[in-house]
Amino acid sequence: MDVQYVQGDCIFTRTNKLTKQYPYLTQNINTDVIIVGGGITGAILGYYFSKNNIDTVILEKARIGHGSTSITTSLLQYELDSNYIDLKSYTTPHNIIKSYELGIKALDEIKKFIDKYGNNCNYKVVDSFLYTDKDKEKIEIIEEYKFRKEAGLKVELIDKSNNPFKFDIEAGLLSKGGGAQFDPYKFTQDLLNVGCDYGLRVYENTEAIDIKYEDNNVTIESIYGHKVRGKIVIVASGYNTELFTKRTLGTKTTTFNVATKPINNLEDIYKNVIIRDNEDPYNYLRTTSDNRIIIGGEDVTFSPHKFNKNLYTKNYNKLEKRLTKLFPNLNIDIEYKYCGAFASTKDNLGFIGKDPDNSKLWYCLGYGANGILFALLGGMMLSELYLGKTNIYMSLFKIDRFD
Ligand SMILES: Cc1cc2nc3c(=O)[nH]c(=O)nc-3n(C[C@H](O)[C@H](O)[C@H](O)COP(=O)(O)OP(=O)(O)OC[C@H]3O[C@@H](n4cnc5c(N)ncnc54)[C@H](O)[C@@H]3O)c2cc1C
């Protein structure tokens, strides 16, 4: 039985019309780079490789952008899921700061893309806010503030005295303009449109079911028996990597989201900020261009093949309750409820680079809460690597760093 990675009424594929359908593969073809997975990560890779004049093919087993791309909340933040205090047992302060700087670079890259090709995906630069309403967690936020401030990042400390929001705060960390948000499905389609103008070939409904490595090539066989021969394959298949490796990459949970109907009296302050609390597991929220609020969190251990209706209903209800508590003056009417697999790593970073034992097998896996920004970095770094240039910071994302 197929593992179900996404469940429910996924907002981004429900609110968007299908803009373009790609063909399925009906013959054997040759290319230089084969990307397996047609979500936002595959689309980012396809864009960067084809822009660099590298012959590239994307294979997507179902429909473009209907995997976790259809439910990602798309909070684009330079900061990581955990704070410095939690991360320091797994990595160095230098690496944490470097990860923040790389996040800022990835945010700049998205802005450059939008500036060049137009804003067709409701992209918006917003503030990024991390907070706690618990007195005992105040110190953690203050430590994180000091850590970032010393590193030269632009952050403000918020407390009860200067709280601009209507909900309670003991301590908060505001990064003005430190984040962005967009519609991930539209952004994916946009990247593919531009990529195809550069020569990218995209095949939907084309599942990769077998892979063979030869001296100078790698061949992927599709479910209907057609073959794609390339020089390398890049795994952009999200949380589904079994075809390529036996490695356990990341710890999987199921994370839940609910999205409201458009809200008339939503105040501007909430339209310009993405918010995360400091709970474990944490809640995160954003608004959309049509004034909905999306809130997520309540993560539980991922159980393949198991749909626990009672548990899911309970978690959706918890999110709704949390929203009502945060915004008692708003009419909270939930329209979409959905959940999906999510993978995290000890140092909060994804996986980008070559397999340590196979130079033709490359990975771009945006694990962690910053999956989209990691995919952006993967697109930049891996296309450079293909052209012979190694980015020194790619080592942060090494596949075997936990071995
Ligand atoms: C609820 C939720 C909220 C999230 N919030 C955020 C957030 O706020 N910010 C952020 O940056 N990240 C967030 N993430 C993480 C983010 O969703 C992921 O990083 C990103 O969407 C992953 O995109 P992807 O293209 O790698 O995966 P997917 O969209 O899942 O794409 C992988 C594709 O590969 C295809 N595929 C798999 N196997 C094969 C095969 N054998 N042959 C061909 N195709 C195959 C699948 O069909 C799928 O379409 C969130 C994730 C979830 C679940």
Ligand as a Chemical Component Dictionary entry (heavy atoms), coordinates in Angstrom:
data_LIG
# 
_chem_comp.id                   LIG 
_chem_comp.type                 NON-POLYMER 
_chem_comp.pdbx_formal_charge   0 
_chem_comp.three_letter_code    LIG 
# 
loop_
_chem_comp_atom.comp_id 
_chem_comp_atom.atom_id 
_chem_comp_atom.alt_atom_id 
_chem_comp_atom.type_symbol 
_chem_comp_atom.charge 
_chem_comp_atom.model_Cartn_x 
_chem_comp_atom.model_Cartn_y 
_chem_comp_atom.model_Cartn_z 
_chem_comp_atom.pdbx_ordinal 
LIG C1  C1  C 0 2.112  21.170 7.081  1  
LIG C2  C2  C 0 3.501  21.543 6.644  2  
LIG C3  C3  C 0 3.929  22.829 6.844  3  
LIG C4  C4  C 0 5.186  23.223 6.413  4  
LIG N1  N1  N 0 5.553  24.523 6.571  5  
LIG C5  C5  C 0 6.704  24.957 6.045  6  
LIG C6  C6  C 0 7.029  26.335 6.098  7  
LIG O1  O1  O 0 6.286  27.138 6.656  8  
LIG N2  N2  N 0 8.175  26.755 5.499  9  
LIG C7  C7  C 0 9.016  25.882 4.857  10 
LIG O2  O2  O 0 10.035 26.298 4.312  11 
LIG N3  N3  N 0 8.732  24.544 4.814  12 
LIG C8  C8  C 0 7.607  24.076 5.391  13 
LIG N4  N4  N 0 7.298  22.749 5.340  14 
LIG C9  C9  C 0 8.225  21.876 4.699  15 
LIG C10 C10 C 0 7.921  22.002 3.201  16 
LIG O3  O3  O 0 6.602  21.570 2.960  17 
LIG C11 C11 C 0 8.756  21.150 2.414  18 
LIG O4  O4  O 0 10.074 21.509 2.582  19 
LIG C12 C12 C 0 8.447  21.309 0.925  20 
LIG O5  O5  O 0 7.111  21.480 0.646  21 
LIG C13 C13 C 0 8.843  20.055 0.322  22 
LIG O6  O6  O 0 8.684  20.178 -1.045 23 
LIG P1  P1  P 0 9.229  19.003 -1.895 24 
LIG O7  O7  O 0 9.121  19.400 -3.299 25 
LIG O8  O8  O 0 10.581 18.596 -1.396 26 
LIG O9  O9  O 0 8.267  17.790 -1.525 27 
LIG P2  P2  P 0 6.883  17.415 -2.189 28 
LIG O10 O10 O 0 6.041  18.581 -2.455 29 
LIG O11 O11 O 0 6.295  16.316 -1.375 30 
LIG O12 O12 O 0 7.344  16.875 -3.582 31 
LIG C14 C14 C 0 7.948  15.605 -3.774 32 
LIG C15 C15 C 0 7.343  15.042 -5.021 33 
LIG O13 O13 O 0 8.041  13.857 -5.385 34 
LIG C16 C16 C 0 7.126  13.008 -5.993 35 
LIG N5  N5  N 0 7.695  11.652 -5.983 36 
LIG C17 C17 C 0 7.958  10.884 -4.908 37 
LIG N6  N6  N 0 8.464  9.698  -5.293 38 
LIG C18 C18 C 0 8.534  9.743  -6.655 39 
LIG C19 C19 C 0 8.950  8.812  -7.641 40 
LIG N7  N7  N 0 9.408  7.591  -7.319 41 
LIG N8  N8  N 0 8.881  9.168  -8.943 42 
LIG C20 C20 C 0 8.446  10.414 -9.293 43 
LIG N9  N9  N 0 8.013  11.319 -8.390 44 
LIG C21 C21 C 0 8.062  10.992 -7.098 45 
LIG C22 C22 C 0 5.863  13.161 -5.140 46 
LIG O14 O14 O 0 4.712  12.749 -5.838 47 
LIG C23 C23 C 0 5.887  14.647 -4.830 48 
LIG O15 O15 O 0 5.083  15.419 -5.702 49 
LIG C24 C24 C 0 6.054  22.304 5.784  50 
LIG C25 C25 C 0 5.614  21.001 5.611  51 
LIG C26 C26 C 0 4.368  20.613 6.018  52 
LIG C27 C27 C 0 3.942  19.196 5.779  53 
# 
loop_
_chem_comp_bond.comp_id 
_chem_comp_bond.atom_id_1 
_chem_comp_bond.atom_id_2 
_chem_comp_bond.value_order 
_chem_comp_bond.pdbx_ordinal 
LIG C1  C2  SING 1  
LIG C2  C3  SING 2  
LIG C2  C26 DOUB 3  
LIG C3  C4  DOUB 4  
LIG C4  N1  SING 5  
LIG C4  C24 SING 6  
LIG N1  C5  DOUB 7  
LIG C5  C6  SING 8  
LIG C5  C8  SING 9  
LIG C6  O1  DOUB 10 
LIG C6  N2  SING 11 
LIG N2  C7  SING 12 
LIG C7  O2  DOUB 13 
LIG C7  N3  SING 14 
LIG N3  C8  DOUB 15 
LIG C8  N4  SING 16 
LIG N4  C9  SING 17 
LIG N4  C24 SING 18 
LIG C9  C10 SING 19 
LIG C10 O3  SING 20 
LIG C10 C11 SING 21 
LIG C11 O4  SING 22 
LIG C11 C12 SING 23 
LIG C12 O5  SING 24 
LIG C12 C13 SING 25 
LIG C13 O6  SING 26 
LIG O6  P1  SING 27 
LIG P1  O7  DOUB 28 
LIG P1  O8  SING 29 
LIG P1  O9  SING 30 
LIG O9  P2  SING 31 
LIG P2  O10 DOUB 32 
LIG P2  O11 SING 33 
LIG P2  O12 SING 34 
LIG O12 C14 SING 35 
LIG C14 C15 SING 36 
LIG C15 O13 SING 37 
LIG C15 C23 SING 38 
LIG O13 C16 SING 39 
LIG C16 N5  SING 40 
LIG C16 C22 SING 41 
LIG N5  C17 SING 42 
LIG N5  C21 SING 43 
LIG C17 N6  DOUB 44 
LIG N6  C18 SING 45 
LIG C18 C19 SING 46 
LIG C18 C21 DOUB 47 
LIG C19 N7  SING 48 
LIG C19 N8  DOUB 49 
LIG N8  C20 SING 50 
LIG C20 N9  DOUB 51 
LIG N9  C21 SING 52 
LIG C22 O14 SING 53 
LIG C22 C23 SING 54 
LIG C23 O15 SING 55 
LIG C24 C25 DOUB 56 
LIG C25 C26 SING 57 
LIG C26 C27 SING 58 
# 
